[in-house]
Amino acid sequence: MKKNINGANQLRLRLDTIKAAKGVAGLRERLSVLWPEFSLSKLTEMVIVGAAGEGLRLAALCSSNGIAIRAIVDDDSSKHGMSVEGIKVANVDTLNSIPREIPVIVASHRSLLPVRRLRAMGFKTVSPFMTLQMLDPVSFPPHMFHDGLLEDLAVNLDQYEALENFLADDVSRAVLAAVIGYRMDGDPEILSPVVEWDLYGPNNLLNYGSDEVYVDGGAFDGDSIKLFIERVKGRYSRVLGFEPDPATFARLKNTFINEPKVEPINAGLHKKEGVLRFDDAGTRGSILVESGGISVPVVGLDEVLQGDRVSYIKMNIEGAEIDALQGGADSIKRWGPKLAISAYHLPNHLWKIPLEISKIREDYQIFFRQHDGGIIETVVFALPISSKIKS
C-alpha cells in the first residue's frame, strides 16, 4: 500500500456522505440509485456465480421471488453438474453465450476477484449478493455478516466519527474508509487499494519476539497456526489452538500430532467455561448459535492460561470475539500481547471491537487492515504503545 494515501480525507468523505443521507432510508435510496437494475420490478433474471451455501440460498430466493436463473457457475469442478433449482452448475467460462446485459450476482464473501473477472468478460451489471440483501432485506434476508449494515452506519455514525482520531495510522483510516465505502456502495473495487492479501501478515506492523506464545482462537484445521510458525521461524515456545467443531478439531490435532509445542484444544473461546450450541458445518462459516447444531464446550482464555504468559492472540471466532476478549481480559492486561481480532462477523464489530480492546488496556494502539476483497477478513490489530512498530 502506498504511503501518504490521505486516509483521513477518504474517511471524512465517507462519514459526511452518511450524515447527508439522514438515516437508513436515505442510505438505501442512495444505493438504489447506484444499482437501479436491482429493483424487483426490473430484476427478472440473473446469473449466479458461486454454488456453495450462499449461492444455493440465492437460487432458492430467486425461485420464490419469480426471478429466472440463466446460469449457475462455479470454478470448483466438484460442483459441476450438480442440480440447483433445476439448473446444472457449470464452469464460469460457459458464460460466453450469456447476453452481457443480464445482471450477474457473486454469491461469495470473497467478491473482489470474481466481480473484476466478470466485468472483464463484458457483463455490465456485476455485484456481490450483499447488495441485494442491503437493498431489499425482506426479499433477500441478510446473512449474519450483512444483517443491518446500513442501519449500523446510520445509527452509529458518532462511533465511526470517534474512530477517526482514535486510529494509530493513516493506513487504518484508509482501510476503514474503504470498508465503509464497500458497505455503502456494494462495489468491492472500493477495497482494492487497501487489500493486503497476506492474512494476519500486515506490512510493516508486527514485530515478533525471540520466544512467542501464540493463542489461535478459531484455529480451524491449523492453517493460521502454520502461517504463524513460518513467520516466527521457530522462535516460539507454545501455541494454543482453540477449535470447537469436533470434525475440524480432529484435522487440527492430526496436523500437529508430531509438534509437542502446539496444543490443540477442542473448545471455543468465550467469556468463561460452559457449553453452547454450535453449527458444525465444518467450514469457516461454522458459528455459535442459540438453537440447533451440536453442544460444544467453551472456555475463557484466562481460565486456560491461569496467569501464564501470552505474546500474541488471534481471534476469528464467528461473532464471539467480544465475549472472548472479555474472557481473556486479565491475560491481556497483564501481558500486553499483540492482538489480531476479526471485526466483520457482525456489522457493529467494526467499532465495538476497537472500543472493547481500549476498555481492557488504554495503552493499545489500534490499527485496521483488510486481508481479502469482500466483507470478510477485516482485522483489528492492537499493539501496546510501548511496543516498537516496524517502519
C-alpha positions, 0 to 999 in steps of 0.5 A: 500500500502506498504511503501518504494515501490521505486516509483521513480525507477518504474517511471524512468523505465517507462519514459526511456522505452518511450524515447527508443521507439522514438515516437508513432510508436515505442510505438505501435510496442512495444505493438504489440509485447506484444499482437501479437494475436491482429493483424487483420490478426490473430484476427478472433474471440473473446469473449466479456465480458461486454454488456453495451455501450462499449461492444455493440460498440465492437460487432458492430466493430467486425461485420464490421471488419469480426471478429466472436463473440463466446460469449457475457457475462455479470454478470448483469442478466438484460442483459441476453438474450438480442440480440447483433449482433445476439448473446444472452448475457449470464452469464460469467460462460457459458464460460466453453465450450469456447476453452481457446485459443480464445482471450477474450476482457473486454469491461469495464473501470473497467478491473482489476477484470474481466481480473484476473477472466478470466485468472483464468478460463484458457483463455490465451489471456485476455485484456481490449478493450483499447488495441485494440483501442491503437493498431489499432485506425482506426479499433477500434476508441478510446473512449474519455478516450483512444483517443491518449494515446500513442501519449500523452506519446510520445509527452509529455514525458518532462511533465511526466519527470517534474512530477517526482520531482514535486510529494509530495510522493513516493506513487504518483510516484508509482501510476503514474508509474503504470498508465503509465505502464497500458497505455503502456502495456494494462495489468491492473495487472500493477495497482494492487499494487497501487489500493486503492479501497476506492474512494476519501478515500486515506490512510493516506492523508486527514485530515478533519476539525471540520466544512467542506464545501464540493463542489461535482462537478459531484455529480451524484445521491449523492453517493460521497456526502454520502461517504463524510458525513460518513467520516466527521461524521457530522462535516460539515456545507454545501455541494454543489452538482453540477449535470447537467443531469436533470434525475440524478439531480432529484435522487440527490435532492430526496436523500437529500430532508430531509438534509437542509445542502446539496444543490443540484444544477442542473448545471455543473461546468465550467469556468463561467455561460452559457449553453452547450450541454450535453449527458444525458445518465444518467450514469457516462459516461454522458459528455459535448459535442459540438453537440447533447444531451440536453442544460444544464446550467453551472456555475463557482464555484466562481460565486456560492460561491461569496467569501464564504468559501470552505474546500474541492472540488471534481471534476469528471466532464467528461473532464471539470475539467480544465475549472472548476478549472479555474472557481473556481480559486479565491475560491481556492486561497483564501481558500486553500481547499483540492482538489480531481480532476479526471485526466483520462477523457482525456489522457493529464489530467494526467499532465495538471491537476497537472500543472493547480492546481500549476498555481492557488496556488504554495503552493499545494502539489500534490499527485496521487492515483488510486481508481479502476483497469482500466483507470478510477478513477485516482485522483489528490489530492492537499493539501496546504503545510501548511496543516498537512498530516496524517502519 
